[in-house]
Amino acid sequence: MKFDLPDKIYYSIGEVAKAFDVNTSLIRFWEKEFDEIKPKKNNKGNRLFTQKDIEVFKTIYYLVKIKGHTLEGAKQSLSKNPSKKEEIDIITRLENIKVELQKLKMSFEEMEELKNEDEQ
């Protein structure tokens, strides 16, 4: 669950959809289904999502797309267990660590191959 979003105050619906690799229609649908998501709207009516909204999207994404919950199950989980966000934050951090460790492993393997080539 790696979401690449720049650190800023507001995100457009396109940025959110791209970060979660979903269609903008799904973002609008989740917005309607989950009361926790409350985007601001500019004069044109464009949705502007805050960091708090992004955190809710992360939780919904995790529950629905990763864990396979129904929307109703995700709603119940959010209302009963608001600390689910902490669990998702930990999972996200661990996944980031895993990626970094895999990069290090590849670097070490490349160095080992170069060393073996030099010895021959």
N, C-alpha and C positions, 0 to 999 in steps of 0.2 A: 504494500500500500504506500506507494511513493507518489506524493502530490507536489508537483512543481508549480508553486505560486510565488510571485515576488512579494516582498514584505511591503504592503501598502495598506491604506485605510479602506478603500473600496475596490471591489472586483466586479467586472461586468459579467453578465450571464455567459458570454462566450468564453471568458477566461476560466470561469468555474467549470463549465462543461468540458473544456479542453483538459483541465487539470485532472478531472475525474474520468476522462475518456468516455464520456457519455454525450448524448444529444441534449441540446438546450431544452427540448420538450420535456425530457425527464427531470431536469432541474426545475422547470415550471411546475411539473406535476408534483414533485416532492414538496415544493413550496406550498402548494395548495393543501396537500395532505398533512403536513406537519406544522402545527401552530408555532413551534419553536423557531421556525425560519421566518424572519421578518425583514425583507430587504427594503431599503429606502428606494424611492423612485425620483429621478430627476424631472425637470420640466417636460421633457419629451416622453416621460413614462418608462424610461429604461430602468431596469432593476440594477441596484447597486448593493452588492452583498458585503457585509462586514466580516471581520475575522471570526466573530462569534457565529455568524451564519455558516462559515466554512467549517468550523469545528462541529457544528450540528450535521452538516453534509458528510463529514468524515465518519461520524457515528452511524448515520443512516446507511452510507455506502458499506461500511463494515458489516452492519447487521444484515442488510438485504443481499448485497453482492457476494460477500465473503462467507458469512455464516448461513446464508440461505433462508433467513427469516422472511415471513410474509410482511406486508406493510403493517398489518394489524399487530403482528408480533413485534415488529420494530417499534411501533408506537407504545405498546405496553412496556417494552424493555426500557425505552427512554423515560417513561413516566415513573416506573417503579425503581429504576436504577440509574439516576443521573450520573453516578460515578463511572459509568460505562466509558465516558470520555477519557478518563485516566487510563483505563485498560487499553484503549485504542492508541493513546499517545505512547504508551510503553511499547506496544506492538510495532508502531511506526518507527520508533527509535531503534528497536532491535533489528528491524528490517534494514534500516540505514546502516547500522553497524555491520550486518551481514554482507551488504554490498561492498562496503569498504574492506572487509576482511577478504572477500573474493578477489578484489582488485590487488590487494597485497599478495595473495597467494599466486596470482597470475604473474605478478612482477618477480617474485622469488623463483618461480618456475622458469621464466625467461632468462633470469640471471644465471640459473643453474645450467640451462642449455648453452648459453654463451660460454660459461666456464668450461663445460665439457668440450665444446668445439675448440676452444683455445688450447686445451690439453692435448688434443689429437694432432 
